Amino acid sequence: MKHLEEAIEAAYEAHIMSLYKALSDSMLAANESEAGMADAQERFRHGLAFAADVRARARAAAGL
């Protein structure tokens, strides 16, 4: 079970890292536009919530 838990946590961390990169790329592409920056931040917030939900559901499905 420890390996399964470690795998879920590693996948969660990788997802967070990809969200961070997407946020960074989106903010760069927004070219200092406040609307673009706000949109990027909102997508990041939604992505974080989604990742947390997936993590919780994976843990529950695995009996952790």
HELIX and SHEET records of a PDB file:
HELIX    1   1 LYS A    2  ALA A   29  1                                  28    
HELIX    2   2 GLU A   34  ALA A   61  1                                  28    
END                                                                             
